[in-house]
Amino acid sequence: MFTPADPSVVDERCMIVEVNDGDYTTKFVFKRGFQAENLSARFSRTDPALLPVGFRILAPDDGSRSYYILSDNPAYDSGVAGS
């Protein structure tokens, strides 16, 4: 269960977005961030549910990159995903 924090509070989180594209799975890993906007959603029995989330990325404390990509797709070699 996730209860969004009040927008005035910086509630730091990690966010992982997983995308399934046919035979491959790609994950975008954002190490540090926070919810930046209020959520607003409409639900219908016949339409897909969309849940827009405002998420702001914070710079890592250790000077590393703010995100990285994990994938089992061979197109993501170290030269592509690391740039």
C-alpha positions in Angstrom: 0.0 0.0 0.0 1.3 3.5 -0.9 -0.3 6.6 0.6 1.1 9.7 -1.2 2.7 12.2 1.1 1.5 15.8 1.4 3.1 17.8 -1.5 4.8 20.1 1.0 6.8 17.1 2.5 9.8 15.7 0.8 9.2 12.0 1.2 12.3 10.5 -0.5 11.8 7.2 -2.4 13.4 5.0 -5.0 11.4 4.4 -8.2 11.7 1.5 -10.5 9.7 1.5 -13.8 9.4 -1.9 -15.5 8.5 -2.1 -19.1 7.6 -5.3 -20.8 8.0 -5.2 -24.6 7.3 -8.5 -26.2 10.1 -10.9 -25.2 12.2 -8.3 -23.3 11.9 -6.5 -20.0 13.6 -3.2 -19.3 13.8 -1.5 -15.8 14.6 2.1 -15.3 15.9 2.6 -11.7 15.8 6.1 -10.2 17.8 5.9 -7.0 16.5 9.0 -5.2 13.4 11.1 -5.8 10.1 12.3 -4.4 6.5 12.7 -5.3 6.2 16.2 -6.7 2.5 16.6 -7.6 -1.0 15.6 -6.4 -2.5 12.6 -8.1 -5.6 12.7 -10.1 -7.2 9.7 -11.8 -10.4 8.6 -13.4 -11.5 5.0 -13.5 -14.0 3.4 -15.9 -15.1 -0.2 -16.3 -14.4 -0.1 -20.1 -11.2 1.9 -20.3 -7.6 1.3 -19.0 -6.9 3.0 -15.7 -4.2 5.7 -15.9 -2.5 6.8 -12.8 -0.3 9.9 -13.5 2.5 10.3 -11.0 4.7 13.4 -10.7 8.2 12.2 -9.6 11.2 14.5 -9.2 14.7 12.9 -9.4 17.3 13.9 -6.8 21.1 13.8 -7.3 22.7 10.9 -5.5 24.7 11.7 -2.4 27.7 9.7 -3.7 28.2 11.6 -6.9 27.1 8.7 -9.1 24.4 8.9 -11.9 20.9 9.5 -10.8 19.5 6.5 -12.7 20.5 3.3 -14.5 18.8 0.9 -16.9 18.6 -2.9 -16.6 17.4 -5.0 -19.6 17.5 -8.5 -21.0 17.3 -7.0 -24.5 20.6 -7.6 -26.3 20.2 -4.1 -27.9 21.1 -2.6 -24.5 24.8 -3.4 -24.4 27.1 -1.5 -22.1 27.8 1.2 -24.7 24.1 2.1 -25.2 22.7 1.8 -21.7 25.7 3.4 -20.1 25.6 6.6 -22.1 
